[in-house]
Amino acid sequence: MNWPAERDLPEGRRRLLKEFVMTEIDRTPRRRRLPRLAVLAPALGLAAAAAVAVPLLLGGSPAYAVAKLPDGLIHIDIHEAKDPDKLEADLRNMGANVVVDYIPMGKKCSPQPRSSHFLSSEEAPLHVFPTPEEAGPGFVIDPRVIGPDQTGVLEFSVSETAGGGIVAGIWARVGEGPIADCTLVDTTEAPLSH
């Protein structure tokens, strides 16, 4: 199936689609398991979305789980928005040179951009979409697309829904050169709008 590339959508349209998906998730009852990201693909209409919204379960122990798949991809399943430094260290131990930040609703990372040059999702598809069947719920990244002198950036937006559930989105890109630290600043925009 050929999905239109992310860059084919105007920025305002992509943001509108993302907000629509987050609103629709907000309206659905809280579930015990994460839905497959592939289920969200038709709603987003994107091959490699810059931000994908999925419900999270809070209270799970531990806060996250990571596993290296046989093909070298890394599966990330977040249960609680805490310990980004530990998640970053675990991913680096698996060969993924990445930085990880959790961004609450009403905040965004500053400065923007955090890299002198981010590769497009077509040049370096860090976030694997749709998620491979064997991975299960969560996110999958491909550390092999991160070259020398490059760093993957994983920003997870985490917010509570009106119904008491939790919604998360991911922004995953590969940057060249150093990556600026994420300083959280107030915003009225979507947390992952870049």
Steps between C-alpha positions, in 0.01 A plus 500: 500500500645839407421778746571861409826626646480726804640792307210477251265643764511870581611567860157630602327189359740264680446683830121489445514123436710448812258702712207304351660167591578618853140623541358170373720305741386733777137399427563126516478308829825412673628159394729252664727461196650736247342491155716398207659800332391352168139564606583871519667508157179545298386781728832679462548423133878515546774247436731626771315746718709755686267455795275205564256500788444184701344447843737400780434309816612667821591311809672220310823375645763567376452836326598354161630191326748479212589198292728447203319314224678231292527737200684767704200727560431613858151480652408758767189456716438790740278444803576818693663830403803483727867405488584643152871498590487129585306425180762698306782303667327167431450592134865606468604164651301337218693698240259791448677836530193697611383766741161453668273771640146492645302815430181569697200677349542878512877472453744464213874456461713808457707593310353399166641356291716291732736399218672701230337259252233233543478237230154446354306187593563379144880546532522332842177327606580463872140424600383181327141539384289295487625301795606146407244237608743315729579817698165539675372830637738794532758661273776352286818682398776403260839594650676403174383823333712706743836561335834618639480849654121467512260463793142381511255722684193344663256748647196348669205728568299384797165643607193399696164475326172632637399140579808442717697306238846589374589580140852505359647599168850448363720729294798305369771644279872468440708813548850577380760635740426581864142497629401786732362403839123524534397787724126487559322829434131591502304478175144508374599294194506123476806378698660326203453774239838563341 
